[in-house]
């Protein structure tokens, strides 16, 4: 029973599925034509084709009495589909199955029904072709046979329509598939083209059009050869293989030159596509532009060749210790003791063995710092060679770690710096020797300066003191010649010392506040009398832009300007000399431009080219009219360059010359204290000052005695530093003049002892000036370090000495006196 019920359920499912597979309303006209034939043959008022759906009876037919919807449970057709022959109901009113049927008992009151089942080819009974009447009718075999034929005709129409539907669906599916394929081809993100068997383009992607420089052109229906000339000749064999059913791939193919001049590299795959019947309809060709990859590969190969060449030329060696693969790789020059012949295990166990034993501790320490602090491992050491001497190398090494922090690789590079290192060592030895020679020269110059300045101090001092006595006209002229010659000699000595300091790099440039305008005015005032004596007009042209205070070395600026103005006055027989200054403002200060212009003899281009050389002069002939050492301009240019500026000249013979000094200056808020020169006291004014002089040279003592004696100074003289300290203990001195080089105790030691005892005993600080022939900057610095307030260099002038005494007499602070006396 269960099996039978399951069979009926399956038959019902297939029947309803068959009904749903056909558009009944579309088939209605055909079914109604068949129903009219049945009505005519049966001579009944009603004939129809009824399809038994799940809950109702679908009808298509003709009726003289009208038809209305019939529920499935009240239909006669549901019995007809269960029979194999015609279901003939002679009188429904007499049949107990229809005793309660509303269509029998009520309107329209059917009595007769004859229906032949409509059987499909799959065996499903979907409905029946039936005729109905309002009066009973006995069985008629001919009519029953006719109804079966007409039911078969309905089934044939059903099958035909279903076949047409299936065909339409298939065609729609085929068209949809083709549209889908075309859409895929057209929107593919790669270069893709679809052709027929004659290689005519059916469709293609936008990327294919762009890559082939065909964007904007209509390509459908055109042959590949027309679009890409030469394509068939180059790839015809691949096309034929693909049309035969094979998929052809070329991993690296170069296209012919395109319209934009490119010849790209592509990876191509050509495969056949098939139609619904499985026949090859044409080709699908897909390509990827790999130009960047090919060029990158070629660039990488070129880089490798270049790197190899660079490593060979630069004598570089690279090595890698791979702990994962347990491999040692080495390339380039072999600098680490035939490293290419070593094994991974040897290198892992004896990495430090290639380093010279003397350099090994420093290399290991650097590696520990790299591991602990991350400091880059960049060291220089010697590597041992199997044959020959060791080689100096520069090493850079890094450890590569995995995500757990474990070292998986160690990579290192060695650079051969043996020649460079040995040259540096030789250069260092030569530098040390040169520095030693330079120190020896400097010491010689210092000693010579001291030895020359000591007698020169006597000459100048005695001449200065003698000039203050009653002299005859001839005697005063001789004294003047002595003073002039001594001054020239002192100036030459200063130039030689400046040149020595510049050559040795010991020329120190100060950075202190000073007034540039006052500096220019001082130089002008200095040379005004000299110019007037020659009948020259000295004109000062200072722009307001240079007003104010700036950081710089005022003495050196004055030294340059003094040299330039002195030369201008010297080489100008008549006319004028102009000293001028202007400036271009900058965010930090100004770029000062100072010039000295004269109407003198001038010079030509050849002379200008050598003018700033040492011991060179504009007038170098044997009959020259102008004196000088030829060092002033060379020193001035060097000073200008050390201050960040420049010194240059322009001239023509007979038309005068212009010397221009440019200096970058930083503006400050106030001018340097004491930037203006103090008025020297009159030597005739008595200065009630007690002065202690420590000097071992009798001539120098006598010079000071002569100068200060005429000024009424209470002077005490001692011969060495120990006597100076003992004399100081007596107290009462306003000023101490201390020579630096003395027997028993030198001057610097004596100054330190006095300062220490002043501090320990709470004594008044006495003004101390170093009075010495040691004129180098380091000597002045040593004096200050020992505690001196000033540094007076020999030969000392009466003005400088009296100025220091006057400062002490006026009770000025030691630092002020020091600045003035210095």
Phi, psi and omega in degrees: 000316181297321181293320180295318179295322179293324179293318179297320179297320179293320179295320178296319180298316181291325180294312180295324178297321179294321179296319182290339182282351183242138175280096186297322181294326178292328181273353184307312182304317180294317180296323180293324177298319179293322179296323178296322177298316181296319179298320180293318181292321185271347182053047179246160179286342185226136171213136181206165170254117182247132178249121184275104177272190187295324185227359181209175180250120176271131186236142171219114182182202180232149181207136177274346185245007180085152180226146176225167184302139182238123174296155185299321185290343179258002184274151173280335188294332182294337176277328182294325184286352180264359181252160178269333180253203180278131173276109185251115178249102186293317181212103183294331182292336181268353183266121183299338180295337184242020184300326182256009183291122183295335181278351176259310182284330179250194179290140008272356177079056179292139177241324186244139176213130174225118183226129177263129182295142176266107182255128178273171184295338179271006177092353182286136174259111188261342182178202182209151171266121189225155170236146184225152179214160180271004179226150182299158180207130182286162183297134178233110184301321182295317179293321179299318180295319179297321179295323179295320179295318180292324177297321177295323177297321176298317179297319178298318178298320177301309183297322180296315180293322179294322178297318177297319178298316179298318179296318179297319178296320179297315179296320178297318177297319180296315179295320178296318179297319179294317177298320178298315179297316179297319179296319178297315180298315186292323184261006182300138180283003178244170177283109186224133179225141180242128182235166170271189184293336179269015178061034171268137184289122173270318178197163180203162179274161178297324180296323179295319179297316182292317182294332181262011180059039180244009182300135179089354180259149176275116186248344183297134179087352181261147183284152179300321182298327179288322181281323182233084183305135179092354183296316182295321181293320183283321188235019181302320181297320179293323178297315182295321178296319180292321178292342176274359176111002184261145172266123185249131181234137174231115186287340183207105186227137180257127179282156174293167183300126181272180184296331181269009177090355181280151171232076189289157172263137181223157169255124190240141172227122181246123181222152179280154170241151187241150179273189184297333180268007176086005180275148178290118183263346181162205186235147168247120182241120181243136180222147176242130177286115181245024181302314181300318181294316180296315180295322178296320178296315179296319177297321178296318178296318177296319180297321178296318178295318179296317179298318179298315179296318180296320179295323179290314181293317181278001181053052178259147176231132179240138177222153180219129178252107184262107182287331180292311179272352183054053181232149174243124179242134179223142180213160179087198181296142181270099185252349188247049174068058178055052182296330180297336181270355182278163177256166177301315184296319180296314181295322180294325183270334188231038184302321184277352185291337182283348183269141178304136183305326180290333182264350186297315181301317181294323179293318179294320179297320178296322179293323177296320177295324178295318181289324185272318187248352182079011178295128183306138180273094179229102186228160175242130179206175177259139176253146182278142178246147177295319179233131177097176183287167178293163182237134174280131179226157171253126187245139171229124185224142177223148175258129179262126184247154175273187184294342178270355181092002180282137178287120180253335178213151173234124183241134181220153177229135177241136176239129181287111177240026186298311181296317180297315182295316180293326176294319178298318180296318178295320178295321178297319178296317179296322179296317179298318179295318180295319179295322178296318178295322180294319177298319179297319179296316180298318179295321178296315179297319179297316180295317179296320177301315180297314183292324180283319183293330182297306176291328179295324177299321178295316181298310184291320181294313181296319179297320180294319179291321180296325181295340181271002179259173178286117182230154173282171182299317180293320179296318180295325177295319180294319177299319178299320178295321178298313181297318180295316180294318179296321179295319177296317179297320179294322178295318178297319179298319178297319178298317180298318179293319176300316179298320179295320179294320179296315180297325182273357181074021184254009177284117183262131178255123182279160175226086185230154179295136175205160179260114182296319181298318179293325178298315179295318179297320179299315180296318178299317180296325181297320186261358181301313180297321182295316180296316180297323179297331178269359181080023180261153175259119178260116186247131177258126181234082182257123179287148176299341181297338184266006178291148179109183184255146181221159175275133179174188180251092184301316180300322181288324176297315178297323180299316180295311182297322178299316179296318182292316181292321179299316178296318181298316179295321182296316188264016179241104181291327181199158181114236186212161173231129180245130174248113185228167179206141172217176185205151172249120184292142175233168180303328184261345183176245178202160170259103184279143176232112182246138182222154173233117185238132181230171177248034187276208189287335179070186180199164183265179183295324180296317179294320179300323182296331182248007189294326184267010175282164181283138179062030177250145179223157177295323179252096184253011183285162180292340179257025186300147183264346188242137180271190179124159183273341185080018179256340189301312182291322178298317179292319182297315178298317179298319178296318179299317180293323178293335176271009178084011182246205181206156178226127182218170184219153175218137184193164170223146182303130177079359184242019179080182183216155176231123176252130185239125177250124175247136183218132170277127183233142178259127182284141176234172188287326186220157179283159180295138176298138177073019180292337176273139181291143177278151175288130178288139180292152178292129180296344180276346180281123178293135179247108181287071185235138174264123184237135175252123179250122175252106185209124183274342183271122185296326180295315179296323178297318182293324179299313180294321179299317181296318183289311185280333179297321180292341180266003178075026180279139175279101190251132174243132183243137173229166188252352178206176185291326180294318178296327179295318180295320180294320179293324179298326182301331178293337175077174175092358181276138176268336185209138174242126174256112191244117172290149182277317184259107180216155177288171178065286176230124181287169186295320182295319178296320180295319179298316180298321180295319180295315181296320179296319182286329174300314182293319183290322184264000180070029182280160176295140181282121180270147177284128180234128174243133172284124179246102193210159174273357177280103190253006181286154181302323180294333178290317177297322179294321178296323178298312179298319180297326180285340179121008179287149178271341181203169182224101181263117183266146176272147000287133183272138176269157179297324181298314182295319181293315180293329178295318179296320179293320180296321179298318179293323180294328182275001176071026180290157180298148183304323182292325178292315179299322180296316180297320183290317182287333179286000000 
